[in-house]
């Protein structure tokens, strides 16, 4: 199991709209690609020096080939759509994580 983690810092003025867009449009579109088995949306609980609010979306991925399929087939289109909505009002970075175990 793998996690595709996207961490995003947004300007305060777009928080409500960004969260609504992520919950109602972007995350469902990511899941609809068939590449991800689920997602978690979280708020990063530290005060950013650069201001704004920071969030993380963690998408569950079953294997490395699925990562490759996502990047080749879907990533550019989904990123363009997100950027059309909030261009210049957010910064984000992606991290690929390998799950070594779940402990509850």
N, C-alpha and C positions, 0 to 999 in steps of 0.2 A: 504494500500500500504506500502511496505517495500523497503528498500535500502540495498543491500549487497555492502559494501564499502571495497575496497582493496587498501590500501596505500602502495606504494613501493618506496624505495630509491635505486637507481641504481648507479653504478660507471659511471663516465663521459664517459669513453671510449666505453661503450656499448649503449649509448643513442640512436643513430640513428638506430642500429639494434634492440634494445628492442622496440622502438616505432613502427618500421615497423612490427615486430612480433606481437605486441599487436593489431595493427590496422588490419592487414591482416590475422592473424591466430587465436590468442588466444581469442580476444573478439568475433569474428564471431563463434568460437567453443562454447563459453559460451552461446551465443544467440541460437545456434542450439540445445542446450539441451532441449529447450522448457520451461525452468524454469524461464527465464528472458524475460521481455517485451521490454527491451531496455537498453542502457548503455551510460554513459558519461565518456570520458577520459579527465582528467584535470591535469594541472601542478600546484603543490603547490608553491606558490609565496613567500617562505621564504628561506633564505640562511641556509642550514643545517650545524651545527657544525661538523658533521661527514663527510661532503663533499658530493659529488655526486649531483644528481637531484632527486627530489621527485615528484611522480605522484599519482593520485587517479583515480580509475575506480569505478564508481557507477552504479551498476546493479539494475534495477527496478524489484521487485518481488511482485506478487499479494497477497500472503498469507503465513502464517507460515508453512503450510504443504509443500509448494513448496520449502522453505528453506531446510526442512528435506529431501525431495526427492533429491535435489541437492547434499547435503552432503553425503547421502548414496550411490547414484548412480554414480555421476560424479566427485566430488571434487578431489578424490585421483588421478584419471587418468589425469585430466587436470593439476594438480599441478606437477605431474611427468614430463609431457611433457614440461612444462615451465622450470622446474629445469634442464632438460637435455640441454636446450638451453643456460642457463645463470647461472648455479650453481656457488655459491661463489661470484657472482658479484652483488647480490641484497639482500635486506632484505625487508620483507613485513609483514603487519598485517591486519587482517580483523575485520570489525565492522558491526554488524547488526543494522540497524536504522529503527525506525517506523516513517512513515510520518504522522505528525499531521495536516498538512495543506500546501497548496501551495499559495503563495502570490506573485503577479507580479505587 
